[in-house]
Amino acid sequence: MKEAGKEHVVEKEGLQGNVGKQGGKLLKGAAVLGGAAILSKLLGTLQKIPLQNVAGDTAFGIYNAVYPLYILILFAATAGFPVAVSKFVAERVIHGDHRGAKRIVRVSAAVLLSTGIVLFLLLYLGAGEIARWIGISQTESAIRSVSFALLLSPLLAVLRGYFQGYQNMLPTAVSQVIEQLIRVITMVALLLYMVALAYDSEWIAAGATFGSVTGAAAGLLVMGMYWRKAMKGERQQRAQGASGRSALASTELTSWQWAKRITAYAIPVCLGAIVVPLLTLVDTFTMPRLLEAAQGSEGEAMRQFGLYNRGLPLIQLVVMIASSMSAVLVPAMAEAKARGQVEVIRFRAEMAVRLSWLIGLGASFGLAFAAVPINVMLYKSDEASWTMAVLAFTALFSTLNAVSASVLQGAGAISTPAKALLVAIVLKALGNVVFMPRWGIDGAALSAVIAYAAAAGLNLVQLRRCTGARFALRPYAVSPALGVGLMGGCLAALQLLAMPAVAAWHVPERLCASAIALVCVVGGAAVYGLALLRSGSISREELRLMPELDRKLAPVLAKLWPAKTAVGPRNRS
């Protein structure tokens, strides 16, 4: 117990070790970006539900076939440039060379706009050929629709990188939220308009993907306003003679040399960023063909593909919430490594993996147990509920993969997560080919679970080598089994008792399912969480590392288990 207290002190000192204005500014910027990312991802995830509800599974399937392709191309073209621009801008700013910082923006904008125009032409003019590669001709209009976003997104990426170079994360955060909000509004507005005018599924999906264009335009408008304000402030400073330090000339490099330097730095980041979209894109280029071969109809193939994608928004939501700790993990691990704090690195790695395992495990089993009422609540029917239940377990392994990748990046093993995901891509493609002819979309769900489990497993093996982290059986299997068992029993009993009772009152099926689903989510989470605390899977010492959560749970714990509130229920020595 004494050792556990000592580790808590070491951890607390490590977490609060950043001093000075620079460190505070970085942490504040990370918090702003993290909050904006969560909000924008939440909007992006939940927007798919009204699309399926209003337009049906066929349009939903077309959208989910095209959008990953756009994300892949966008990431491949632009993902590394905000990082590269922010790096070189920050270097110029340190030397007081604000003119050089703006020059970097101009050069980067020229490079990315040229790339965006080329990719737009390839996507727009080659939409028919890409649709043939996918195997579904109905995707052609949606591909052309989303291609226009490539004319706007590159400049948006450059401007975000510029402000990040000044460690001003607010413009990026605001533009991300506005971009996603306008995207959702456009999609819903066009969706309602086109359904009212009886457009077919192909054009409805094209209208949904056009939201990416208006969203990018709105984000660019916001960034333009921040740019104009920054330039106005800089002119006022020059006019008042308050610029301070003399700027160092950045004419040592020509524009062409700067372009090569920025591109060389950005390309590796872009290549790393496209691995995740590639994993999603595997389904786009394999599932429609396999489904059409089995179903004998293009329309039915896209409907089945839409059914398969029903569970993905909820899984993405779970992963997003659980992996929100990644924004803190990377700098925290990097800081501990720079200080040579081996024990702190090990402790943080173990804690992060265990928490992500516990969150992912509970979410996966909870979604699986409540798949039928959740399916009816969100999508009006219980079709593909078994697929949703199987796919729910990707939440566990996706969460583990995301968090372990962040820990590895903080520990310096940057390439390992990308390599693990490449293995997952191969396994997903092979799994689709092997399992789908036998089990259809259920086979695709099984191959997804296997692929993400393999990626997470490879990350954990490397994590153990890099940090010395130990993963004992009891905190990962024995103790959580109690929580999962209790939660499963409660959810099963609730559904068995509630459905006939509510049906006897002649409540509409969807309203009934919605009430049961919401009670399942809240009740299941409460039962599982209390079981974890009672069994010692999460100690009080670890809970104190999350002050807000600890403050809310402390009174409850004090009433339930008075003897276990003063110290952690489990010795970590």
C-alpha positions, -999 to 999 in steps of 0.1 A, spaced: 0 0 0 29 23 7 43 16 -27 9 24 -43 9 58 -25 44 64 -37 35 57 -73 5 80 -70 29 108 -58 53 101 -87 24 101 -112 9 133 -98 42 151 -100 47 138 -135 13 150 -146 17 184 -130 54 188 -139 50 212 -168 59 246 -157 61 279 -174 39 297 -198 50 276 -228 39 243 -213 6 258 -201 -1 272 -235 6 238 -252 -17 220 -228 -45 246 -232 -41 243 -270 -43 205 -268 -75 208 -246 -91 232 -271 -83 210 -301 -94 178 -282 -127 193 -273 -133 205 -308 -123 172 -323 -148 153 -300 -176 177 -308 -170 176 -346 -166 138 -346 -198 135 -326 -217 156 -352 -201 136 -380 -209 102 -364 -245 110 -356 -253 125 -390 -256 91 -405 -286 81 -385 -311 106 -402 -297 96 -436 -307 60 -430 -340 69 -414 -351 92 -442 -335 77 -473 -332 40 -464 -305 14 -464 -296 17 -501 -287 54 -500 -270 48 -467 -249 20 -483 -239 43 -513 -229 71 -489 -208 47 -468 -191 33 -499 -181 67 -513 -172 88 -482 -142 66 -471 -128 70 -506 -129 108 -502 -114 107 -468 -85 86 -481 -78 110 -509 -81 140 -487 -58 126 -460 -33 114 -486 -32 149 -501 -34 172 -470 -31 154 -437 6 161 -432 6 197 -443 -9 213 -412 18 196 -392 45 206 -416 33 242 -420 30 246 -382 66 233 -377 82 257 -402 60 286 -392 70 281 -355 107 281 -365 103 314 -383 83 329 -354 110 319 -329 134 341 -350 109 369 -353 106 363 -391 68 368 -395 72 377 -431 89 343 -436 60 326 -419 36 341 -444 59 331 -472 56 295 -460 18 298 -461 19 311 -497 43 283 -509 23 256 -491 -10 270 -505 4 269 -540 15 233 -536 -17 220 -521 -40 239 -544 -22 224 -574 -26 190 -558 -62 196 -550 -70 207 -586 -54 176 -600 -72 152 -575 -105 170 -582 -101 164 -620 -91 128 -614 -121 121 -591 -146 141 -611 -136 129 -646 -128 94 -634 -160 89 -613 -174 63 -637 -143 42 -637 -140 44 -599 -176 33 -596 -168 3 -618 -138 -5 -595 -162 -5 -566 -186 -26 -585 -216 -4 -580 -226 21 -608 -249 40 -584 -218 55 -566 -208 76 -596 -229 107 -588 -218 107 -552 -181 105 -562 -185 135 -585 -204 154 -558 -178 150 -531 -149 158 -555 -155 196 -553 -144 196 -516 -109 189 -529 -108 224 -543 -113 240 -508 -99 216 -482 -62 221 -492 -62 259 -484 -81 251 -452 -53 227 -441 -26 253 -448 -43 281 -428 -49 257 -399 -12 249 -399 -3 286 -399 -22 294 -367 -10 262 -350 25 274 -357 17 304 -336 3 280 -310 -31 295 -315 -54 265 -316 -87 284 -314 -91 291 -352 -86 254 -360 -110 243 -333 -137 268 -343 -134 260 -380 -136 222 -373 -168 226 -355 -184 250 -380 -172 228 -409 -189 197 -394 -220 217 -384 -226 231 -419 -219 197 -434 -246 181 -413 -271 209 -420 -265 207 -457 -268 169 -457 -301 170 -438 -316 199 -459 -307 182 -492 -319 149 -479 -353 162 -470 -356 182 -502 -346 152 -525 -368 127 -507 -398 151 -510 -392 153 -547 -388 115 -550 -352 115 -562 -336 80 -564 -311 66 -539 -281 75 -561 -289 113 -561 -299 113 -525 -265 99 -516 -249 125 -539 -267 152 -520 -255 138 -487 -219 137 -498 -222 174 -511 -223 184 -474 -185 179 -474 -182 207 -500 -203 233 -481 -187 223 -448 -152 229 -463 -164 262 -476 -177 272 -442 -145 262 -425 -124 281 -450 -146 312 -445 -140 310 -407 -102 306 -412 -102 335 -437 -118 357 -411 -91 347 -385 -64 353 -412 -78 388 -420 -79 397 -383 -43 385 -378 -31 405 -408 -49 436 -396 -33 433 -361 1 428 -377 -3 459 -398 -13 479 -367 17 467 -348 40 478 -377 23 511 -379 29 517 -342 65 505 -343 57 477 -318 70 448 -338 99 444 -313 126 421 -327 140 425 -361 129 399 -385 155 375 -399 155 372 -436 141 339 -450 155 345 -485 182 318 -480 157 293 -496 139 299 -528 101 292 -531 109 260 -549 133 249 -522 107 257 -495 81 237 -514 104 206 -516 113 210 -479 77 213 -467 65 184 -490 93 161 -478 83 167 -442 45 163 -449 46 131 -470 55 106 -442 28 121 -420 3 118 -449 13 82 -455 8 74 -418 -26 92 -418 -41 72 -447 -37 38 -430 -70 42 -410 -91 52 -440 -75 23 -460 -89 -1 -435 -124 13 -440 -119 14 -477 -113 -23 -478 -150 -28 -474 -158 -3 -502 -138 -23 -527 -147 -58 -516 -181 -60 -499 -204 -46 -527 -189 -70 -553 -192 -100 -529 -227 -90 -519 -238 -85 -555 -224 -119 -564 -243 -135 -536 -276 -115 -539 -276 -112 -577 -288 -75 -575 -269 -43 -573 -297 -26 -554 -299 -54 -528 -261 -55 -525 -261 -18 -515 -290 -23 -491 -271 -51 -474 -240 -29 -473 -261 -2 -456 -274 -27 -431 -238 -37 -423 -229 0 -416 -257 5 -391 -235 -4 -362 -205 17 -372 -217 51 -359 -221 38 -324 -188 20 -324 -171 51 -337 -187 71 -309 -174 47 -282 -139 48 -297 -140 86 -299 -150 89 -263 -125 63 -250 -96 75 -271 -101 112 -261 -74 105 -236 -50 102 -265 -46 140 -267 -31 139 -231 -13 106 -234 11 115 -262 27 146 -246 26 130 -211 45 99 -223 69 120 -243 76 142 -212 82 112 -190 105 97 -216 125 130 -219 130 130 -181 140 93 -181 111 84 -157 110 47 -166 85 38 -138 62 66 -147 62 55 -184 54 19 -173 26 30 -149 10 54 -175 11 27 -202 -5 1 -179 -32 25 -167 -41 37 -202 -43 2 -216 -63 -11 -187 -88 17 -187 -93 14 -225 -98 -23 -221 -124 -19 -194 -143 8 -213 -141 -11 -246 -151 -44 -230 -182 -29 -213 -193 -9 -243 -189 -40 -266 -209 -63 -245 -234 -36 -237 -240 -29 -274 -242 -66 -282 -267 -74 -254 -289 -44 -264 -285 -47 -302 -321 -53 -310 -337 -23 -291 -309 0 -302 -313 -11 -338 -351 -4 -337 -346 29 -319 -321 43 -344 -331 26 -377 -368 16 -373 -363 -22 -378 -343 -50 -362 -327 -62 -394 -290 -71 -391 -292 -69 -353 -269 -100 -351 -244 -82 -374 -245 -52 -351 -239 -75 -321 -209 -91 -337 -196 -57 -350 -199 -43 -315 -167 -61 -304 -147 -40 -328 -153 -12 -302 -131 -31 -277 -103 -37 -301 -105 -3 -319 -103 14 -285 -73 -6 -275 -57 1 -308 -63 38 -307 -50 42 -271 -21 18 -274 -11 37 -306 -10 70 -287 11 55 -260 35 41 -285 38 74 -303 45 91 -270 72 64 -262 89 70 -296 77 39 -315 60 60 -342 59 34 -370 45 4 -350 8 15 -351 9 20 -389 25 -14 -394 -1 -30 -372 -30 -14 -392 -14 -26 -425 -16 -61 -411 -52 -54 -402 -60 -43 -437 -47 -76 -452 -67 -96 -426 -99 -76 -433 -96 -82 -470 -89 -119 -466 -116 -122 -440 -142 -107 -463 -133 -130 -492 -134 -161 -469 -163 -154 -446 -188 -134 -467 -197 -161 -492 -207 -182 -462 -222 -157 -438 -228 -125 -458 -225 -93 -437 -221 -113 -405 -189 -127 -420 -177 -91 -428 -184 -82 -392 -164 -112 -380 -135 -103 -402 -135 -67 -388 -133 -81 -352 -103 -103 -362 -85 -75 -381 -88 -49 -352 -79 -76 -326 -47 -84 -346 -38 -47 -348 -44 -42 -311 -24 -73 -302 6 -62 -322 6 -28 -306 4 -43 -271 33 -67 -278 54 -37 -289 42 -16 -260 54 -42 -235 88 -42 -252 91 -4 -252 77 4 -218 81 -28 -197 43 -27 -190 29 -58 -175 -6 -71 -183 -17 -95 -155 -47 -118 -161 -69 -107 -131 -74 -70 -139 -81 -78 -176 -102 -110 -175 -112 -123 -140 -125 -91 -124 -142 -76 -155 -160 -109 -160 -181 -101 -129 -191 -68 -143 -199 -82 -178 -219 -111 -163 -240 -88 -141 -246 -63 -169 -256 -91 -193 -280 -106 -168 -296 -73 -160 -300 -63 -197 -314 -97 -206 -339 -96 -178 -349 -61 -186 -357 -69 -222 -375 -101 -214 -397 -84 -189 -402 -50 -204 -410 -59 -240 -442 -80 -233 -453 -55 -206 -450 -25 -228 -465 -43 -257 -496 -50 -236 -500 -13 -232 -501 -9 -270 -471 14 -271 -457 19 -306 -428 -5 -313 -401 21 -319 -411 42 -288 -410 10 -268 -376 0 -281 -363 35 -276 -373 35 -239 -358 0 -234 -326 9 -252 -320 41 -232 -326 22 -199 -302 -5 -211 -275 20 -219 -278 39 -186 -285 9 -164 -259 -13 -180 -232 13 -176 -241 18 -140 -241 -19 -131 -209 -25 -150 -191 5 -135 -201 -3 -99 -190 -39 -104 -156 -28 -116 -152 -5 -86 -164 -32 -62 -141 -59 -76 -111 -36 -76 -105 -35 -113 -102 3 -109 -85 15 -77 -93 47 -59 -57 58 -65 -62 55 -102 -96 72 -100 -79 102 -83 -59 107 -116 -92 118 -131 -102 146 -107 -136 154 -122 -148 118 -122 -133 112 -87 -151 142 -73 -185 130 -86 -180 94 -76 -164 100 -41 -197 105 -23 -213 74 -39 -182 53 -30 -182 66 6 -218 54 11 -214 21 -6 -179 10 6 -167 33 35 -136 13 41 -124 16 6 -126 53 0 -95 63 19 -71 42 -1 -73 22 -33 -89 -12 -29 -61 -28 -48 -23 -27 -40 -3 -19 -71 31 -28 -56 
